[in-house]
Amino acid sequence: MSTTVITVLLAGSLAAGWIDAVVGGGGLILLPLIMIMAPGLTNAQALGTNKFAAVFGTTSAAITLARRIPTALGALRWAPLALVGAAIGAFIAASVDQHIMRPIIIVVLVAVGFFVLLRPSFGRDSEPRIMSKRSWTAGAAIILAIGIYDGAFGPGTGLFFIMSLTALMRGDFMTSAAWAKVLNVATNLGALIVFGLRGDVLWLLGLGLAVTNIIGARIGARMVLGRGAGFVRIVILCVVVILAGKLTYDQFFA
């Protein structure tokens, strides 16, 4: 790879790390960028290398957020489900028909955007409720499903975690973002294990991307802590628009 290609990929990984730390969706930047700048790679190699970089960035963000929001460690109860779900998703990734998946995700994203826009109080509560056993069971099913989605497809996983956790705990976006990062570490790791065992990870390239991904993730995590739930809400709306637009373009024009 040329110096220009590597520089562009490193810069893209930094931006992806920032977005992932704030609300999720960094794969929307880095994964297509890897495919464009390194067209010789297979889809599986691009996915695997992206996951290798992402697992370091999300781990860095999770540690930063958990230090300030200790309750985020409660997400560890669901982490095994997230990991197993992502591993299952990675196994079935090759058989996923993206032309069927994209319209479904676009509709979900638009619904999420309108919900956040029309419910300004959502995600602003400072005192999360104590979850019942029923809520924990529902949460487990949702986390497993999102994990499978991340391993098989991926875009917007962090966003779906944040929205689901906020609805379940009725807390604020900051707390949900911290929980989401813990769970996102598990999904990235689960998918990475499968891609790694299949030989679909370019370890040296992934290591370079991991370094800048960590830098972006730390910047993003600190911005979440410094600016609060209102900032996360704005980024959620921006990511929804960008994700839906990108997936719509891929569906009809790419």
SVG drawing of the C-alpha trace seen along z (x, -y; Angstrom):
<svg xmlns="http://www.w3.org/2000/svg" viewBox="-43 -20 47 40">
<polyline fill="none" stroke="black" stroke-width="0.4" points="0.0,0.0 1.2,-3.5 1.8,-6.2 -1.3,-8.1 -3.5,-5.0 -2.2,-4.3 -2.6,-8.0 -6.2,-8.1 -7.0,-4.9 -5.4,-6.1 -7.3,-9.4 -10.6,-7.5 -9.9,-5.2 -9.5,-8.2 -12.8,-9.6 -14.5,-6.2 -13.1,-5.9 -14.6,-9.3 -18.0,-8.5 -18.1,-5.0 -17.2,-6.5 -20.0,-9.1 -22.9,-7.1 -21.7,-4.3 -21.6,-4.1 -17.8,-4.3 -18.0,-1.3 -19.9,-3.4 -16.7,-5.4 -13.9,-2.9 -15.4,0.2 -16.2,-1.4 -12.9,-3.3 -11.0,0.0 -12.9,1.5 -12.3,-1.6 -8.6,-2.1 -7.7,1.6 -9.9,3.1 -7.9,6.3 -9.3,7.3 -12.3,9.6 -15.4,8.4 -14.5,10.8 -10.9,9.4 -12.3,5.8 -14.8,6.7 -12.2,8.6 -9.6,5.8 -12.2,3.2 -13.2,5.3 -9.6,5.6 -9.2,1.8 -12.7,1.2 -12.1,3.6 -9.2,1.4 -11.1,-1.8 -14.3,-0.7 -12.2,0.8 -10.5,-2.5 -13.8,-4.4 -15.4,-1.9 -12.6,-2.3 -12.8,-6.1 -16.6,-6.2 -16.7,-3.5 -14.3,-5.4 -16.8,-8.3 -19.9,-6.2 -19.2,-3.1 -22.7,-1.6 -21.6,-0.8 -20.0,2.3 -23.5,3.6 -23.4,4.2 -20.9,7.0 -23.9,9.2 -25.0,9.0 -21.5,9.0 -21.3,12.8 -24.6,12.7 -23.4,9.8 -20.1,11.7 -21.9,14.9 -24.4,13.1 -21.7,11.3 -19.9,14.6 -23.1,16.1 -23.5,13.1 -20.0,13.3 -20.6,16.9 -23.7,16.0 -22.2,12.8 -21.5,14.3 -25.1,15.4 -26.8,12.1 -28.5,10.5 -27.6,6.8 -30.3,5.8 -32.9,7.1 -31.2,5.9 -30.7,2.3 -34.3,1.2 -35.2,2.7 -32.4,0.8 -33.3,-2.4 -36.8,-2.3 -35.7,-1.6 -33.2,-4.4 -35.8,-6.9 -38.1,-5.8 -35.4,-6.3 -34.6,-9.7 -38.2,-10.9 -38.6,-9.4 -35.6,-11.2 -36.6,-14.4 -40.2,-14.4 -39.3,-13.2 -36.8,-15.8 -37.1,-14.5 -36.0,-10.9 -32.5,-10.2 -32.3,-13.1 -33.4,-11.4 -30.6,-11.5 -31.9,-8.7 -32.2,-5.4 -34.9,-3.1 -34.2,0.3 -34.8,2.9 -37.2,5.7 -36.5,9.4 -38.8,9.0 -36.7,6.0 -33.5,7.9 -34.9,10.8 -36.1,8.5 -32.7,6.8 -30.9,10.1 -32.9,10.9 -32.3,7.5 -28.6,7.6 -28.3,11.0 -30.2,9.8 -28.1,6.6 -24.9,8.8 -26.0,11.0 -26.7,7.9 -23.3,6.4 -21.5,9.6 -23.5,10.0 -24.0,6.4 -22.9,3.8 -23.7,0.2 -25.3,-1.7 -24.8,1.0 -23.8,-1.5 -26.8,-3.6 -29.1,-0.6 -27.5,0.3 -27.9,-3.3 -31.6,-3.6 -32.4,-0.1 -30.6,-0.7 -32.2,-4.1 -35.6,-2.6 -35.0,0.3 -33.4,-1.8 -35.2,-5.1 -31.9,-6.8 -29.9,-9.4 -27.9,-9.0 -24.6,-9.4 -25.2,-6.3 -26.5,-4.4 -23.5,-5.3 -21.2,-4.0 -23.1,-0.7 -23.2,-0.5 -19.4,-0.8 -19.0,2.2 -21.3,4.2 -19.8,3.0 -16.4,4.3 -18.0,7.7 -19.6,7.7 -16.4,6.5 -14.4,9.2 -16.9,12.0 -16.9,11.1 -13.1,10.7 -12.5,14.2 -14.5,15.7 -12.8,13.6 -9.4,14.2 -9.9,18.0 -10.9,17.9 -7.7,15.9 -9.7,12.9 -7.7,10.2 -4.8,8.2 -3.1,7.9 -0.4,5.4 -2.8,3.0 -5.3,3.5 -2.7,2.6 -2.0,-0.7 -5.7,-1.5 -6.2,-0.5 -3.7,-3.2 -5.6,-6.0 -9.0,-4.4 -8.0,-4.6 -7.0,-8.3 -10.4,-9.1 -12.3,-7.0 -10.6,-8.8 -11.4,-12.2 -15.0,-11.1 -15.4,-9.6 -14.1,-12.8 -16.5,-14.9 -19.5,-12.8 -18.4,-13.2 -17.8,-16.9 -20.9,-17.9 -23.6,-15.6 -26.8,-14.0 -27.7,-16.9 -24.6,-16.5 -25.2,-12.8 -28.8,-13.5 -27.5,-15.9 -24.9,-13.3 -27.6,-10.6 -29.7,-12.7 -26.7,-13.4 -25.7,-9.8 -29.2,-8.7 -29.4,-11.1 -25.9,-10.0 -26.5,-6.3 -29.9,-6.3 -28.6,-8.4 -25.6,-6.2 -27.6,-3.0 -30.2,-4.4 -27.4,-5.4 -25.9,-1.9 -29.3,-0.3 -30.4,-2.2 -27.3,-3.8 -24.1,-1.9"/>
</svg>
